[in-house]
Amino acid sequence: MTDYARFFGDNSPLAEYVSGFAPRSQQQEMADAVGDAIDLQQRLVVEAGTGIGKTFAYLVPALLSGKRVIISTGTRNLQDQLFQRDLPTITQAIGRPVTVALLKGRSNYLCLHRHGLAVDEGRGGKWLRAVSDWATYTSGGDRAELREVPEDAPVWPAVTSTVDNCLGSECPKYDSCHVVLARRAAQDADIVIVNHHLLLADFALKEEGFGELLPGADACIIDEAHQIPEVAANFFGVSVSAHQIGNLVRDTVAELINAGQSEADWRKPGDELDQSVQKMSASFAGLSGRQNWNESGDASLQALSFIREKLSEFEEALVPLAGHNAGLDNCRDRAREFRFRLDQFCGESDEPIEGLRWLDVHRRGFSLNLTPFDVSERLGELIERHAGSWVFTSATLAVGEDFSHFLDRIGVADAQTLKLDSPFDFEGNTLLFLPNNLPMPNAPGYSRAMCEAVRPLIDAAGGGVFFLFTSYRALHEAAELFGSDGALALDYPLFVQGQGPREALLDQFRDHGHAVLLGTSSFWEGVDVRGQALRLVIIDKLPFTSPGDPVMQARLEAIRRAGGNPFSDYQLPQAVLSLKQGVGRLIRDHDDFGVAVLCDPRVRSRSYGRVFLRSLPPMPVTDAISNACDFFGERQEFQLSAL
């Protein structure tokens, strides 16, 4: 067994390469546990509190093991950080270079074939020239290289591929394909960095035209592991959208032009398919958000049948060209696949999947989705099939000291567990404020009363506020109250989710230092604001998922049918983990300080409130706003005296 003390102790070689490195007993303890799990082919689940440095705690053992290791993350940003910064730093510090491969989903790479089609057809808008210039010199084709083109630019869907439209080995550009080259590089790498969806695709042996995506590995390390159950539910489900069908029609036209066919001959089946989608969209008039498909009505069923009919006609129209063009063959296969997926929603499928059928209606169209009630058994089978070691880690996996909720959701019963608290001084540097005399969250006027209650504290903090909401309705109400013309107008810049890309809002928030940012779920996790730019986190309600959400309804019903208790088995632990994520935004470094505010009175009035409080870091608690305001005054005096 490797002794990791020399890598994480006082004379660590990491200190020379990592700014601000300091020995942390928790980091060494985690590294010891990860090293043992890799050496002994065990399963390990680690909750690593903020500031432990869990990334280095699993990277060092992975590198020193000499084994092939897959590292899976929840986001592209974390993938890039591991590949571009963390792994090069550690390999340099410990003097053991290894071969590392970064592998993303295919939609992150320039598709040479689709780029050619886009140029021929003029698809992609104003950004197409920038992409074309980049295409002449890029060696990896990773769209993250081209920072000048926004992530949401319409050119990207036109010049990248998806599972649906990728031609696989039939593609004329297969040998020079950036995705193929990236996956070949992964075959020879010691460390392969992927995302959760790609990992599931590989271990489920999902056929995507490339065969096996990743090399056999001795160990799998899953970072941000709390996201795995939701990713698995989406992965094992079925989805088809208006956007996908529209892209099918446009791609077919492009492939027809490429094949030298007359577009006019194919206009009728394409137009009729587009019209069938528009008819279905019209049947959802007045609806918004998630809806239970079984309650959508006869008009929607008739519209769905119309789409299926037109997909069949569209497929038949392409039959005469079968075998002449790989792109057109793919379009015909996509039409057939979409029709099979739609069969799941109208009782026509020969192999129906057990799960919830639901509809999502939004401004740009709709999607039909089938989400399995429970993926734990299937996820557990995939983990069991891979005989090597598994390490799952995140800052939020346990409810109190109990990991059973997470283990149940991933279908694993026999795992070592380790809970490591943050090394940060929460008792000395934070305060948890629980306001008195607020109405219950479902009472009329709750949002206004809550905003009025915390308004003095925002002033005492001098800005530097994250105000996190559990619904868009509450966020918009607060934005109106705090806006320049609102009844509670702020003296600080106000940034509201939706006004711009998340990263752009965060950059502005950090740069100003005294701003107020209002956000919903996307700001509860994966957001890192260090220093005094963030010193107050306000949470409007305990983050229970809306009972009206159809996916939640289905999961609760499945638990009920299995003899479980939906609230204690699912709703409560999920809300606890979400709250830990939200509060976790406050302290991101040793010198950070601040106040967390939990406005929901149920944390005091309901017995389950104790479960939430016990799961939070050891923060002093007050119900007096004067104490919370004094906290900031005392901090300012301390800083002045230290100058």
C-alpha positions as CSV (number, residue, x, y, z in Angstrom):
1,M,0.0,0.0,0.0
2,T,1.3,3.4,-0.9
3,D,1.9,5.9,1.9
4,Y,0.3,9.2,0.8
5,A,1.6,11.2,3.7
6,R,4.5,12.5,1.7
7,F,2.2,13.8,-1.0
8,F,-0.2,15.5,1.3
9,G,2.0,16.3,4.4
10,D,4.2,19.3,5.3
11,N,6.9,18.6,2.7
12,S,4.5,17.7,-0.1
13,P,5.9,18.1,-3.6
14,L,2.6,19.6,-4.5
15,A,3.4,22.7,-2.6
16,E,5.9,23.8,-5.2
17,Y,3.3,23.6,-8.0
18,V,0.0,24.4,-6.3
19,S,-0.5,28.0,-5.1
20,G,-1.8,28.1,-1.5
21,F,-1.3,24.4,-0.9
22,A,-1.7,23.4,2.8
23,P,-1.7,20.0,4.4
24,R,-5.2,18.8,5.2
25,S,-5.7,15.6,7.2
26,Q,-9.0,14.9,5.4
27,Q,-7.3,15.1,2.0
28,Q,-4.8,12.5,3.0
29,E,-7.5,10.3,4.6
30,M,-9.4,10.4,1.3
31,A,-6.3,9.6,-0.7
32,D,-5.6,6.6,1.5
33,A,-9.1,5.3,1.1
34,V,-9.1,5.8,-2.7
35,G,-5.7,4.1,-3.0
36,D,-7.0,1.1,-1.0
37,A,-10.1,0.9,-3.1
38,I,-8.1,0.9,-6.3
39,D,-5.5,-1.7,-5.0
40,L,-8.1,-4.0,-3.5
41,Q,-10.8,-3.6,-6.3
42,Q,-13.3,-2.3,-3.8
43,R,-16.3,0.1,-4.1
44,L,-15.9,3.3,-2.1
45,V,-18.3,6.2,-1.6
46,V,-16.8,9.4,-0.2
47,E,-18.6,12.6,0.8
48,A,-15.8,15.2,0.7
49,G,-16.8,18.5,2.2
50,T,-15.9,21.8,0.6
51,G,-12.2,22.6,0.8
52,I,-10.9,19.1,1.2
53,G,-9.4,19.0,-2.2
54,K,-11.1,15.8,-3.4
55,T,-9.8,16.2,-6.9
56,F,-6.2,15.8,-5.9
57,A,-7.2,13.2,-3.3
58,Y,-8.3,10.9,-6.0
59,L,-5.9,11.9,-8.8
60,V,-2.7,11.2,-6.9
61,P,-3.7,7.5,-6.1
62,A,-5.0,7.1,-9.6
63,L,-1.7,8.2,-11.2
64,L,0.5,6.3,-8.7
65,S,-1.5,3.0,-9.1
66,G,-0.1,2.3,-12.5
67,K,-3.5,1.1,-13.6
68,R,-5.9,2.2,-16.3
69,V,-8.4,4.6,-14.7
70,I,-11.6,6.2,-16.1
71,I,-12.5,9.5,-14.4
72,S,-16.1,10.6,-15.0
73,T,-17.4,14.1,-14.3
74,G,-20.7,15.9,-14.4
75,T,-19.7,18.9,-16.6
76,R,-17.5,19.8,-19.5
77,N,-16.0,22.5,-17.5
78,L,-14.7,20.0,-14.9
79,Q,-13.5,17.7,-17.7
80,D,-11.4,20.6,-19.1
81,Q,-10.1,21.6,-15.7
82,L,-8.9,18.0,-15.0
83,F,-7.3,17.7,-18.4
84,Q,-5.8,21.1,-18.8
85,R,-4.8,22.1,-15.3
86,D,-5.1,19.5,-12.5
87,L,-3.5,16.4,-14.2
88,P,-0.6,18.3,-15.7
89,T,0.1,19.9,-12.3
90,I,0.1,16.6,-10.4
91,T,2.1,14.7,-13.0
92,Q,4.8,17.4,-12.8
93,A,4.8,17.4,-9.0
94,I,5.0,13.7,-8.5
95,G,7.3,13.1,-11.4
96,R,5.3,10.4,-13.0
97,P,4.0,11.3,-16.4
98,V,1.1,9.3,-17.8
99,T,-0.9,9.3,-21.0
100,V,-4.2,11.2,-20.6
101,A,-7.1,11.3,-23.0
102,L,-10.0,13.7,-22.8
103,L,-13.2,12.3,-24.3
104,K,-16.4,14.3,-24.7
105,G,-19.8,13.5,-26.3
106,R,-19.8,13.7,-30.1
107,S,-21.7,17.0,-30.1
108,N,-18.6,18.7,-28.7
109,Y,-16.5,18.0,-31.8
110,L,-16.6,19.5,-35.3
111,C,-18.2,17.0,-37.7
112,L,-16.3,17.3,-41.0
113,H,-19.2,15.8,-43.0
114,R,-21.9,18.0,-41.5
115,H,-19.6,21.0,-41.8
116,G,-19.3,20.4,-45.5
117,L,-23.1,20.1,-45.8
118,A,-23.5,23.4,-43.9
119,V,-21.1,25.2,-46.2
120,D,-22.9,23.9,-49.3
121,E,-26.3,24.8,-48.0
122,G,-25.3,28.0,-46.2
123,R,-26.6,26.8,-42.9
124,G,-25.1,28.1,-39.6
125,G,-25.7,31.9,-39.8
126,K,-23.1,34.5,-39.2
127,W,-20.7,32.2,-37.3
128,L,-20.2,29.7,-40.1
129,R,-17.1,31.6,-41.5
130,A,-15.4,31.6,-38.1
131,V,-16.0,27.8,-37.8
132,S,-14.8,27.3,-41.3
133,D,-11.6,29.2,-40.6
134,W,-11.0,27.2,-37.4
135,A,-11.7,23.9,-39.3
136,T,-8.6,24.5,-41.4
137,Y,-6.2,24.3,-38.6
138,T,-7.7,22.5,-35.6
139,S,-6.2,19.2,-34.8
140,G,-8.7,18.0,-32.1
141,G,-11.9,19.6,-33.3
142,D,-13.1,20.3,-29.8
143,R,-15.5,23.3,-30.0
144,A,-14.2,24.6,-26.7
145,E,-11.1,25.8,-28.6
146,L,-13.2,28.3,-30.5
147,R,-14.2,30.6,-27.7
148,E,-15.3,33.5,-29.9
149,V,-18.4,31.5,-31.0
150,P,-21.0,31.4,-28.3
151,E,-22.1,28.0,-27.0
152,D,-25.7,28.6,-28.0
153,A,-24.8,29.8,-31.5
154,P,-27.0,28.2,-34.2
155,V,-24.0,27.1,-36.2
156,W,-23.0,24.4,-33.7
157,P,-26.0,22.0,-34.3
158,A,-25.3,22.4,-38.0
159,V,-21.6,21.4,-37.9
160,T,-21.6,18.8,-35.1
161,S,-23.3,15.4,-34.9
162,T,-25.6,13.6,-32.6
163,V,-26.3,9.9,-31.9
164,D,-29.2,10.3,-34.3
165,N,-27.5,11.9,-37.3
166,C,-23.9,10.5,-37.0
167,L,-23.1,8.2,-40.0
168,G,-20.6,6.1,-38.0
169,S,-18.2,4.0,-40.1
170,E,-20.3,4.7,-43.2
171,C,-19.3,8.4,-43.1
172,P,-17.0,9.5,-46.0
173,K,-14.9,11.4,-43.5
174,Y,-14.6,8.5,-41.0
175,D,-10.8,8.1,-41.1
176,S,-10.3,11.8,-40.3
177,C,-13.2,12.2,-37.9
178,H,-12.3,14.1,-34.8
179,V,-14.5,11.9,-32.6
180,V,-12.9,8.7,-34.0
181,L,-9.4,10.0,-33.5
182,A,-10.3,11.1,-29.9
183,R,-11.6,7.6,-29.1
184,R,-8.6,5.9,-30.7
185,A,-6.4,8.0,-28.4
186,A,-8.4,6.8,-25.4
187,Q,-7.6,3.2,-26.3
188,D,-3.9,3.8,-25.5
189,A,-4.3,6.2,-22.5
190,D,-3.6,5.5,-18.9
191,I,-6.2,8.0,-17.7
192,V,-9.4,8.7,-19.6
193,I,-11.6,11.6,-18.7
194,V,-15.2,11.3,-19.7
195,N,-18.6,12.6,-18.6
196,H,-21.4,10.6,-16.9
197,H,-23.5,10.1,-20.1
198,L,-20.5,8.8,-22.1
199,L,-19.6,6.5,-19.3
200,L,-23.1,5.0,-19.2
201,A,-23.1,4.6,-23.0
202,D,-19.9,2.6,-22.8
203,F,-20.8,0.3,-20.0
204,A,-24.3,-0.3,-21.4
205,L,-22.5,-1.2,-24.6
206,K,-24.8,1.2,-26.4
207,E,-24.2,1.0,-30.2
208,E,-23.3,4.4,-31.5
209,G,-21.6,3.4,-34.7
210,F,-18.2,3.2,-33.1
211,G,-18.3,0.0,-31.2
212,E,-16.7,0.1,-27.7
213,L,-16.0,3.7,-26.8
214,L,-13.5,3.3,-24.0
215,P,-10.7,1.0,-23.2
216,G,-11.1,-1.6,-20.5
217,A,-10.3,0.0,-17.1
218,D,-9.1,-1.3,-13.8
219,A,-10.9,1.5,-11.9
220,C,-13.6,4.0,-12.4
221,I,-13.7,7.3,-10.4
222,I,-17.0,9.1,-10.5
223,D,-16.8,12.8,-9.4
224,E,-20.0,14.8,-8.8
225,A,-21.5,11.4,-8.2
226,H,-24.7,12.8,-6.9
227,Q,-25.7,13.5,-10.5
228,I,-25.4,9.9,-11.7
229,P,-29.0,8.7,-10.8
230,E,-30.6,11.5,-12.8
231,V,-28.2,11.1,-15.7
232,A,-29.0,7.4,-15.7
233,A,-32.8,8.0,-15.7
234,N,-32.4,10.2,-18.8
235,F,-30.0,7.8,-20.5
236,F,-32.2,4.8,-20.1
237,G,-35.3,6.7,-21.1
238,V,-36.8,7.6,-24.5
239,S,-37.2,11.1,-26.0
240,V,-38.3,12.6,-29.3
241,S,-38.8,16.3,-29.9
242,A,-40.1,18.8,-32.4
243,H,-36.6,20.0,-32.8
244,Q,-35.2,16.5,-33.7
245,I,-37.9,16.0,-36.3
246,G,-37.3,19.5,-37.8
247,N,-33.6,18.7,-38.0
248,L,-34.4,15.4,-39.8
249,V,-36.2,17.3,-42.5
250,R,-33.4,19.9,-42.9
251,D,-30.6,17.3,-42.9
252,T,-32.4,15.3,-45.5
253,V,-32.6,18.3,-47.8
254,A,-28.9,18.9,-47.3
255,E,-28.0,15.3,-48.0
256,L,-30.2,15.4,-51.2
257,I,-28.3,18.4,-52.4
258,N,-25.0,16.7,-51.6
259,A,-26.2,13.6,-53.6
260,G,-27.2,15.7,-56.6
261,Q,-30.9,15.0,-56.2
262,S,-33.7,17.5,-57.0
263,E,-34.9,19.0,-53.7
264,A,-38.3,19.8,-55.4
265,D,-39.1,16.1,-55.6
266,W,-38.8,15.8,-51.9
267,R,-40.5,19.0,-50.8
268,K,-43.9,17.5,-50.3
269,P,-43.1,14.7,-47.7
270,G,-40.8,17.1,-45.8
271,D,-43.4,19.9,-45.8
272,E,-46.1,17.5,-44.6
273,L,-43.9,16.2,-41.8
274,D,-43.2,19.7,-40.7
275,Q,-46.9,20.5,-40.8
276,S,-47.7,17.4,-38.7
277,V,-45.3,18.7,-36.0
278,Q,-47.0,22.2,-36.2
279,K,-50.4,20.5,-35.8
280,M,-49.2,18.7,-32.6
281,S,-47.7,22.0,-31.2
282,A,-51.1,23.6,-31.8
283,S,-52.8,20.8,-29.7
284,F,-50.7,21.9,-26.7
285,A,-52.0,25.5,-26.9
286,G,-52.3,26.9,-23.3
287,L,-49.9,24.4,-21.8
288,S,-46.4,25.1,-20.5
289,G,-43.7,23.0,-18.8
290,R,-44.0,19.4,-17.8
291,Q,-47.3,17.6,-18.3
292,N,-48.4,14.0,-17.8
293,W,-48.8,12.6,-21.3
294,N,-51.7,10.4,-20.2
295,E,-53.7,13.6,-19.5
296,S,-52.9,15.3,-22.8
297,G,-56.3,14.6,-24.4
298,D,-57.6,13.1,-27.7
299,A,-56.4,16.0,-29.8
300,S,-52.8,15.3,-28.9
301,L,-53.2,11.6,-29.6
302,Q,-54.7,12.3,-33.0
303,A,-51.8,14.7,-33.7
304,L,-49.3,12.1,-32.6
305,S,-50.9,9.6,-35.0
306,F,-50.6,12.1,-37.8
307,I,-46.8,12.6,-37.1
308,R,-46.3,8.8,-37.1
309,E,-48.1,8.5,-40.4
310,K,-46.0,11.3,-42.0
311,L,-42.8,9.8,-40.6
312,S,-43.7,6.5,-42.3
313,E,-44.4,8.3,-45.6
314,F,-41.2,10.3,-45.2
315,E,-39.3,7.0,-44.7
316,E,-40.9,5.4,-47.7
317,A,-40.0,8.3,-49.9
318,L,-36.3,7.7,-49.2
319,V,-36.5,3.9,-50.0
320,P,-35.7,4.3,-53.7
321,L,-32.3,5.9,-52.8
322,A,-31.3,3.2,-50.3
323,G,-27.7,2.2,-50.6
324,H,-26.7,5.2,-52.8
325,N,-25.8,7.7,-50.0
326,A,-24.9,7.0,-46.4
327,G,-26.4,10.3,-45.3
328,L,-29.7,9.6,-46.9
329,D,-29.7,6.1,-45.4
330,N,-29.2,7.7,-42.0
331,C,-32.1,10.0,-42.5
332,R,-34.3,7.1,-43.4
333,D,-33.2,5.2,-40.3
334,R,-33.8,8.2,-38.2
335,A,-37.4,8.5,-39.5
336,R,-37.9,4.9,-38.6
337,E,-36.3,5.3,-35.1
338,F,-38.5,8.3,-34.3
339,R,-41.6,6.4,-35.3
340,F,-40.6,3.5,-33.0
341,R,-40.1,6.0,-30.2
342,L,-43.5,7.5,-30.7
343,D,-45.0,4.0,-30.6
344,Q,-44.1,4.1,-26.9
345,F,-46.6,7.0,-26.4
346,C,-49.6,5.6,-28.3
347,G,-49.7,2.0,-27.1
348,E,-48.2,0.6,-30.4
349,S,-44.8,-0.6,-29.2
350,D,-44.0,-4.3,-29.3
351,E,-41.6,-3.8,-26.3
352,P,-43.1,-1.2,-24.0
353,I,-40.9,0.4,-21.4
354,E,-42.2,0.7,-17.9
355,G,-42.0,4.3,-16.8
356,L,-43.6,7.7,-16.9
357,R,-44.6,9.2,-20.3
358,W,-44.6,12.9,-20.1
359,L,-44.7,16.0,-22.2
360,D,-42.5,19.1,-22.0
361,V,-43.9,22.2,-23.7
362,H,-41.7,25.2,-24.2
363,R,-41.4,28.3,-26.3
364,R,-39.6,26.6,-29.2
365,G,-41.6,23.4,-29.4
366,F,-42.2,20.3,-27.4
367,S,-40.6,17.0,-26.5
368,L,-42.1,13.6,-25.6
369,N,-40.2,11.8,-22.9
370,L,-40.4,8.4,-21.2
371,T,-38.5,8.2,-17.9
372,P,-38.1,4.8,-16.2
373,F,-39.6,4.7,-12.7
374,D,-36.4,3.3,-11.2
375,V,-33.0,2.8,-12.8
376,S,-31.2,1.5,-9.7
377,E,-31.4,-2.1,-10.7
378,R,-30.1,-1.5,-14.2
379,L,-27.4,0.9,-13.0
380,G,-26.4,-1.7,-10.3
381,E,-26.1,-4.3,-13.0
382,L,-23.7,-2.1,-15.0
383,I,-21.5,-1.5,-12.0
384,E,-21.6,-5.2,-11.1
385,R,-20.6,-6.1,-14.7
386,H,-17.4,-4.1,-14.3
387,A,-15.2,-6.1,-12.0
388,G,-12.7,-3.3,-11.2
389,S,-12.9,-0.8,-8.4
390,W,-15.4,2.0,-8.2
391,V,-15.0,5.3,-6.4
392,F,-18.0,7.7,-6.1
393,T,-17.3,11.1,-4.6
394,S,-19.2,14.4,-4.2
395,A,-19.7,17.1,-1.5
396,T,-23.3,15.9,-1.1
397,L,-24.0,12.2,-0.8
398,A,-25.0,11.6,2.8
399,V,-28.1,12.5,4.7
400,G,-26.6,13.2,8.1
401,E,-24.2,10.2,8.4
402,D,-26.3,7.9,6.3
403,F,-25.4,7.0,2.7
404,S,-28.3,4.6,2.1
405,H,-30.3,6.9,-0.1
406,F,-27.5,7.3,-2.6
407,L,-26.5,3.6,-2.5
408,D,-30.1,2.6,-3.1
409,R,-30.4,5.0,-6.1
410,I,-27.3,3.5,-7.8
411,G,-28.2,-0.1,-7.0
412,V,-25.1,-0.8,-4.8
413,A,-25.4,-2.6,-1.5
414,D,-21.8,-3.5,-0.6
415,A,-19.6,-0.4,-0.6
416,Q,-17.2,1.2,1.9
417,T,-18.4,4.7,2.9
418,L,-16.4,7.7,4.2
419,K,-17.7,11.1,5.3
420,L,-15.1,13.8,5.6
421,D,-16.2,17.2,6.9
422,S,-14.9,20.4,5.4
423,P,-11.6,21.8,7.0
424,F,-13.0,25.3,6.8
425,D,-13.9,27.1,10.1
426,F,-17.7,27.2,9.8
427,E,-18.1,27.8,13.5
428,G,-16.0,30.9,13.4
429,N,-16.6,32.3,9.9
430,T,-20.3,31.6,9.3
431,L,-23.8,32.1,10.7
432,L,-27.1,30.5,9.8
433,F,-30.0,32.9,10.1
434,L,-33.5,31.4,10.4
435,P,-36.0,34.4,10.2
436,N,-38.9,34.5,12.7
437,N,-42.5,35.3,11.9
438,L,-42.6,34.4,8.2
439,P,-45.8,32.8,6.9
440,M,-45.8,29.3,5.5
441,P,-44.4,29.0,2.0
442,N,-47.8,28.2,0.5
443,A,-49.4,31.3,2.0
444,P,-50.4,34.3,-0.2
445,G,-47.7,37.0,0.0
446,Y,-44.9,34.7,1.2
447,S,-42.4,35.8,-1.4
448,R,-42.9,39.5,-0.6
449,A,-42.8,38.9,3.2
450,M,-39.6,36.9,2.7
451,C,-37.9,39.6,0.6
452,E,-38.9,42.3,3.1
453,A,-37.5,40.2,5.9
454,V,-34.0,39.9,4.3
455,R,-33.8,43.4,2.8
456,P,-32.0,44.9,5.8
457,L,-29.5,42.0,5.8
458,I,-28.6,42.6,2.2
459,D,-27.8,46.2,3.1
460,A,-25.7,45.1,6.2
461,A,-23.7,42.8,3.9
462,G,-23.2,45.5,1.4
463,G,-24.3,43.3,-1.4
464,G,-22.3,40.2,-2.4
465,V,-25.5,38.1,-2.3
466,F,-26.8,34.9,-3.9
467,F,-30.5,34.7,-3.6
468,L,-31.5,31.1,-4.5
469,F,-35.1,30.2,-5.4
470,T,-36.9,26.9,-5.8
471,S,-39.2,28.3,-8.6
472,Y,-39.1,30.7,-11.5
473,R,-42.3,32.4,-10.3
474,A,-40.7,33.3,-7.0
475,L,-37.5,34.5,-8.7
476,H,-39.5,36.8,-11.1
477,E,-41.5,38.2,-8.2
478,A,-38.3,39.0,-6.3
479,A,-36.7,40.5,-9.4
480,E,-39.7,42.9,-9.7
481,L,-39.5,43.9,-6.0
482,F,-35.7,44.4,-6.0
483,G,-35.6,46.1,-9.4
484,S,-35.0,49.8,-9.9
485,D,-38.7,50.5,-9.9
486,G,-39.6,48.0,-7.3
487,A,-40.9,48.5,-3.8
488,L,-37.7,47.1,-2.3
489,A,-35.3,48.6,-4.9
490,L,-31.6,47.8,-4.2
491,D,-28.7,50.1,-4.1
492,Y,-26.5,47.3,-5.7
493,P,-26.3,45.9,-9.3
494,L,-29.0,43.2,-9.7
495,F,-28.3,40.2,-11.9
496,V,-31.2,37.9,-12.7
497,Q,-30.9,34.4,-14.2
498,G,-32.1,34.5,-17.8
499,Q,-30.6,37.9,-18.5
500,G,-27.6,36.3,-20.1
501,P,-25.5,33.1,-20.0
502,R,-24.8,31.7,-16.6
503,E,-21.0,32.1,-16.8
504,A,-21.3,35.7,-18.1
505,L,-23.6,36.6,-15.1
506,L,-21.1,35.0,-12.7
507,D,-18.2,36.9,-14.2
508,Q,-20.0,40.2,-13.8
509,F,-21.0,39.2,-10.2
510,R,-17.4,38.4,-9.3
511,D,-16.0,41.5,-10.9
512,H,-18.3,43.9,-9.1
513,G,-17.9,42.5,-5.6
514,H,-21.2,44.1,-4.2
515,A,-23.8,42.7,-6.6
516,V,-27.0,40.7,-5.9
517,L,-27.7,37.7,-8.1
518,L,-31.1,35.9,-8.2
519,G,-31.0,32.3,-9.5
520,T,-32.8,29.0,-9.5
521,S,-31.6,25.4,-9.8
522,S,-28.6,26.0,-12.1
523,F,-27.0,28.3,-9.5
524,W,-27.5,25.8,-6.6
525,E,-24.5,23.7,-7.6
526,G,-21.4,23.8,-9.7
527,V,-20.9,27.5,-9.0
528,D,-17.6,28.6,-7.3
529,V,-17.3,32.2,-6.2
530,R,-14.3,32.6,-3.8
531,G,-13.5,35.6,-1.7
532,Q,-15.7,38.4,-0.5
533,A,-17.7,38.9,-3.7
534,L,-20.1,36.3,-2.2
535,R,-20.8,36.7,1.5
536,L,-24.5,36.2,1.9
537,V,-26.6,33.2,0.5
538,I,-30.3,33.4,0.9
539,I,-32.6,30.4,0.2
540,D,-36.3,31.0,-0.2
541,K,-37.7,27.5,0.6
542,L,-36.7,24.0,1.5
543,P,-35.9,22.5,-1.9
544,F,-38.6,19.9,-2.2
545,T,-39.4,19.1,-5.8
546,S,-42.9,20.2,-6.7
547,P,-45.4,17.5,-6.1
548,G,-47.1,18.6,-9.3
549,D,-44.1,17.5,-11.4
550,P,-45.2,14.4,-13.3
551,V,-41.8,12.8,-13.1
552,M,-41.8,13.2,-9.3
553,Q,-45.3,11.8,-9.2
554,A,-44.3,8.7,-11.0
555,R,-41.3,8.1,-8.8
556,L,-43.3,8.5,-5.7
557,E,-46.0,6.2,-7.0
558,A,-43.3,3.5,-7.8
559,I,-42.0,3.8,-4.3
560,R,-45.5,3.5,-2.9
561,R,-46.2,0.4,-4.9
562,A,-43.0,-1.2,-3.7
563,G,-44.1,-0.7,-0.1
564,G,-41.9,2.2,0.7
565,N,-42.6,5.7,2.1
566,P,-42.3,8.3,-0.7
567,F,-41.5,11.1,1.7
568,S,-38.9,9.6,3.9
569,D,-37.4,7.4,1.2
570,Y,-37.1,9.9,-1.6
571,Q,-38.5,13.5,-1.2
572,L,-36.8,14.3,2.1
573,P,-33.3,12.9,1.3
574,Q,-33.3,14.6,-2.1
575,A,-34.3,17.9,-0.6
576,V,-31.6,17.6,2.1
577,L,-28.9,17.0,-0.5
578,S,-30.2,19.9,-2.6
579,L,-30.1,22.2,0.4
580,K,-26.5,21.1,1.2
581,Q,-25.6,22.1,-2.4
582,G,-27.2,25.5,-2.1
583,V,-25.6,26.4,1.3
584,G,-22.3,25.0,0.0
585,R,-22.0,28.1,-2.3
586,L,-21.2,30.3,0.7
587,I,-17.7,29.2,1.8
588,R,-15.3,28.2,-0.9
589,D,-11.9,29.1,0.6
590,H,-10.2,29.3,4.0
591,D,-10.6,33.0,4.3
592,D,-14.2,33.2,3.2
593,F,-16.9,34.2,5.6
594,G,-20.6,34.9,5.4
595,V,-24.2,34.3,6.5
596,A,-26.6,31.7,5.1
597,V,-30.3,32.4,5.4
598,L,-33.0,29.7,5.3
599,C,-36.3,31.5,5.1
600,D,-38.6,28.6,5.2
601,P,-40.3,28.4,8.7
602,R,-40.8,24.6,8.3
603,V,-37.2,24.0,9.2
604,R,-38.3,25.0,12.8
605,S,-42.0,24.0,12.8
606,R,-41.8,20.5,11.3
607,S,-40.0,17.5,12.8
608,Y,-38.2,16.9,9.6
609,G,-36.5,20.3,9.9
610,R,-34.0,18.7,12.2
611,V,-32.8,16.4,9.5
612,F,-32.0,19.4,7.3
613,L,-30.1,21.2,10.1
614,R,-28.1,18.2,11.1
615,S,-26.9,17.7,7.6
616,L,-25.5,21.2,7.3
617,P,-22.0,22.2,8.4
618,P,-21.5,23.2,12.0
619,M,-22.8,26.8,11.7
620,P,-23.9,28.9,14.7
621,V,-27.7,29.5,14.4
622,T,-29.7,32.7,15.2
623,D,-33.3,33.8,14.6
624,A,-32.5,37.5,15.3
625,I,-31.7,39.6,12.3
626,S,-29.8,42.0,14.5
627,N,-27.3,39.2,15.2
628,A,-27.0,38.5,11.5
629,C,-26.4,42.2,10.7
630,D,-23.9,42.5,13.5
631,F,-22.0,39.6,12.0
632,F,-21.1,41.7,9.0
633,G,-20.3,44.8,11.1
634,E,-17.9,42.8,13.3
635,R,-16.2,41.3,10.2
636,Q,-15.7,44.8,8.7
637,E,-14.2,46.0,12.0
638,F,-11.9,43.0,12.2
639,Q,-10.7,43.6,8.7
640,L,-10.0,47.2,9.3
641,S,-8.0,46.4,12.5
642,A,-6.0,43.9,10.6
643,L,-4.8,46.5,8.1
